Amino acid sequence: MFYTELNSKIDYTRENLRWNSWGAYGQDFFKVGQMQEILKFLSDELKISEIRKTPPVALEEITLPKSSFTQTQIRDLSKISGAKHFSIERRERILHSAGRSYYDVFRLSFNSLKNFVDGVIYPGKESEIFKILEYCSKNHITIIPYGGGSSVVGGLEVIKAKGQKQVLSLDTTRMNSLLSLDLESHLATFQTGIYGPPLEISLNEKGFTLGHFPQSFEYSTLGGWIAARSAGQQSNRYGKIEEILTSLKVVTPMGTVETLKEPASSTGPELNRIFAGSEGLLGIITEATIKVHKLPETRKYFGILFPNFESGVNFIREINHREIPTSMIRLSDQNETRLYQTLGTLGKKIP
């Protein structure tokens, strides 16, 4: 894997994902063994006398209203993708009803989330998605697309529009394959329910990289990146997702929209840019063709200490003015630098 330090052995089955916080069970968080030292450091820095333990409520304690789906609707939706791919089960509904912002996590942890999806469906192909959208449109059912569930901007907030009776979460993660890789044009076509690590691994095995590493990389999907118009840690070199995107396929209740796999056109507006950043409002993004790059032969890291923050800003500005190519550059202020230095020494004996 290009970023070998990133965790690529993650079980993404819904039973294994944490329902009230980031990550998956069995995946330890960074420096989890030194958590007490971290809390002491933070309490000293923030001048807090005590950081109290605030354990979250249990899944069974969440106040979850009964699903609003009728037996007829449950039967109809189950027929589209198969009974085992449609659920009104407690854990599924809670997991799919919030993102992973602090606001979302706090509400889940303390049983203050008020609105929940009524059911979750996992389509396996585009024809199923079209049938789901068509059915929900006719029956006034709101649909919320769901990939990795890593939204921090309210993209998964359960809101019923006027006249809408139920809310259905449409989970895309069964559609997660590499469909084609053009070795000549350096273009890859993926189904958009694929998570970051499996996507990158499938390219690395063939000598390529996408070069797109958002902070949510391990727990977000290609479709989510496009819908949220994400940027990654190496966007200086490889571009933001809308710059990487060459074409896509979007399923709507009226039919399927597919943009052409061709070089830039002189006419506009560009449809790719309209769908990128749409947060699922215009349809379900099911496929995307993206630019990929040969894996670099080496990776080099450099660290520089500046006497003050302004000197660092001027340094970065000068690099940009001189157009010196970098894949990633980050400037930390005094407090962040000290935090990283402290975290780096935890659990280690310093001579």
Secondary structure, 3 states (H helix, E strand, C coil): CCCCCCCCCCCCCCCCECCCCCCECCCCCCCHHHHHHHHHHHHHHHCCCCCCCCCCCCHHHCCCCCCCCCHHHHHHHHHHHCHHHEECCHHHHHHCCCCCCHHHHHHHHCCCCCCCCCEEECCCCHHHHHHHHHHHHHCCEEEEEECCCCCCCCCCCCCCCCCCCEEEEEECCCCCCEEEEECCCCEEEEECCCEHHHHHHHHHCCCEECCCCCCCHHHCEHHHHHHHCCCCCCHHHHCCHHHHEEEEEEEECCEEEECCCCCCCCCCCCHHHHHCCCCCCCCEEEEEEEECEECCCCCCCCCCCCCCHHHHHHHHHHHHHCCCCCCCCCCCCHHHHHHHHHHHHCCCCCC
